């Protein structure tokens, strides 16, 4: 007998974006490795790729993550 039951159906109102099928799903239909979410609404899930792109751009340009080498002209 299995100790843990695998959850195949999500909670009502949980929305996901499947990266493999490029579609919005209510509840996790696809494996976790293939989806973004959960999102509070279908509309948020529909914009998952745009949100990810915006966050990636923010992180790529965040000076805390990209320290530039110091030069003699840089003030302490």
Protein Blocks (a to p, Z undefined) as FASTA:
>chain_A
ZZbdcdfbdcehiacddfklopacehjfbcfklcgcddfbfklmmmmmmmmmmmmmmmmm
mmklmccdddfklcZZ
